Amino acid sequence: MALIPITILTGFLGAGKTTLLNRVLKESHGQRIAVIENEFGEENIDNEILVRESGEQIVQMSNGCICCTIREDLRSTLVDLLAQRKSGALVFERIIIETTGVADPGPVIQTFFMDEEIAENYLIDSVITLVDAKHAQQQLTDRQEARRQVGFADQIFLSKTDLISDAEKAALIHRLKHINPRAPIEAVHFGEVALSKVLDLRGFNLNAKLDVDPDLLDAPEAGHGHHDHEHEHDEHCSHDHDHAHGEHCNHPHHHHHDDDVKSFVFRAERAFDPVKLEDFLGAIVNVYGPKMLRYKGVLDMAGTERKVIFQGVHQLMGSDLGPAWAEGEQRQSKMVFIGIDLPRDILVQGLQQCLVPDVQSQASAAPL
Ligand SMILES: Nc1nc2c(ncn2[C@@H]2O[C@H](COP(=O)(O)OP(=O)(O)OP(=O)(O)O)[C@@H](O)[C@H]2O)c(=O)[nH]1
């Protein structure tokens, strides 16, 4: 039987992975695609954002630290999908895996080579990396995962080039080419890209991945594997040696690449007051924006019968109207914040102040 092609969609937090995936799913009429979603944090918001029109199967894999757990989780998900496909319970021809924004693609790639059953049934078609043109320079400097995501790419798509100048775009492309001279780079506006540039690229080249990480196929027990330190990109132009090579880290202990990135969820049963919420969040991102790597949520907003999808990266924040609340569906809000040293108490208290007053408790507190 033909091997099932796998597309690994990666890119730092908020880079535009879900936006691109949504476009692909909308456009891919006639193709049956299973999607494996892996989100950082305990709450899966993307699941709500993804379109459900084309009958695709969406499998969620939410967990905190992808670097430790993804291989087993991913392996078992892939084995399970295989079994369901064989039994006819699921019908799909290909799989797209959307990794979390803080995922190192190394272990995800490894999964397809370390296990016989997986290797005999699946084939990586390509690793596609989304790069947020507005925030990438900072992310590449600060975050090893961001550099590895670029280093492992077979195709790079630049999102948000509408928010930067031509000179900034040229400088970013220059830097990306230093990290990964192989992958073609193309700007995409809100994920608008031809399907033929996303699927069936047959772009995966294991040798090129081993250039990025010579230890990629080492058994995890053998040592370093994926937590190498990257060379920082060399600002001086020397395309030859500026790959995302790992220095070999011989630390015997395990240290997580995303230790300092934390997430928390805010939930509420009462609706938000839109004006208060906008004021509060506007003020918060002004002060704490640099620490707020990613935030998103599905909100119950007073004055609308539709869900409000809210999201942002650092100071850039936006919202859209989502689907209507279904009949009988419990209206509630959930927001996920991902960042470094997030001011959790300030956020929680502030958000609570933005909820519409609780009519019942007000009534009971009112003088007779
Ligand atoms: N201006 C602009 N915004 C974009 C573009 N592409 C995506 N966005 C916005 O960027 C934000 C993040 O996009 P997502 O697709 O959710 O990013 P993601 O990579 O899936 O995010 P996580 O999975 O949370 O890491 C959303 O508000 C998008 O609407 C673009 O080309 N230009």
The ligand as a Gaussian input file, in Angstrom:
#p B3LYP/6-31G(d) Opt

LIG

0 1
 N       -1.295000      41.072000       9.269000
 C       -1.271000      39.769000       9.084000
 N       -1.720000      38.941000      10.050000
 C       -1.698000      37.604000       9.818000
 C       -1.191000      37.043000       8.607000
 N       -1.278000      35.696000       8.705000
 C       -1.819000      35.434000       9.914000
 N       -2.084000      36.569000      10.580000
 C       -2.689000      36.742000      11.927000
 O       -1.762000      36.305000      12.885000
 C       -2.440000      35.778000      14.017000
 C       -1.891000      34.394000      14.329000
 O       -2.248000      33.506000      13.299000
 P       -2.449000      31.939000      13.537000
 O       -2.707000      31.331000      12.190000
 O       -3.436000      31.677000      14.594000
 O       -1.002000      31.558000      14.070000
 P       -0.489000      30.129000      14.616000
 O        0.877000      29.965000      14.108000
 O       -1.479000      29.064000      14.275000
 O       -0.492000      30.404000      16.161000
 P       -0.253000      29.329000      17.360000
 O       -0.751000      28.000000      16.875000
 O       -1.019000      29.882000      18.465000
 O        1.192000      29.330000      17.607000
 C       -3.914000      35.762000      13.645000
 O       -4.527000      36.900000      14.223000
 C       -3.907000      35.873000      12.141000
 O       -5.070000      36.478000      11.619000
 C       -0.698000      37.943000       7.591000
 O       -0.227000      37.556000       6.526000
 N       -0.772000      39.279000       7.898000

